[in-house]
């Protein structure tokens, strides 16, 4: 018996990266999954997003574990797309026990250079998309008096993040949203928590623009990314983490092991938030 035996999990952004890891780990623990993703580009994002082929590969990984997977293509900015995913999931599986609100994007610019489109797309996907996902799934959880919602925030939901104010604002925002949802859902036996990943090796961070940022100059490489990761965490030998590390936290929060855990922020960051801050490049005059 797995920790999520007999459960059904809806995972947004489920085609690859952390979403795929959540799908596979949930399936390993006995859950069937609904994979929701938008295999199209986002105008303000410079890296490639998940594709239909990525979704199909995630389905194969889940089915190889003898669990069922339903794919629904849609955009977390669309309430009707999310409502359809919930309707299809209930028609297929009879219920939805778990929401992992994982869909998100990342882009960079000093806050004074962000365009209105960059700001709006970030908030619409990373914050409003979480609200719409929870709005879609909560009524049937309330009716059944049972459910668990796990939101993907970030360490940048707990600290500042230079060059991505819009991302940091959205990730701080989901913390307040999570706490309020946890409070409002508690009388119905539905729990809500947030995971705060540190440096994770996914396509969101493993791309040229991210390499350049971590290198501190154009022409960065994957080696620069990994080297920067060693400076990020406190734990010996830690650099950019495998997405399964975050998915393990999701399994815990969605399982009976966390039956009395709600409204918390759980950092999974190799001790990053423990590190005392210093100004590595002070301006002296």
Secondary structure, DSSP 8 states (H G I E B T S, - for coil): --TTTT-EEEEETTTSHHHHHHHHHHHHTT-EEEEEE--S--TT--S----HHHHHHHHHHHHTTT--EEEEE--TT-HHHHHHHHHHHHHHHS---EEEE-------B-GGG--HHHHHHHHIIIIIHHHHHHHHHHHHHHHHT-EEEEEE--GGGTS--TTBHHHHHHHHHHHHHHHHHHHHHHTTTEEEEEEEE-SB-STTTSSHHHHHHHHTSTT--HHHHHHHHHTT-SSTT--SB-THHHHHHHHHHHSGGGTT--S-EEEESTTGGGS----TT----
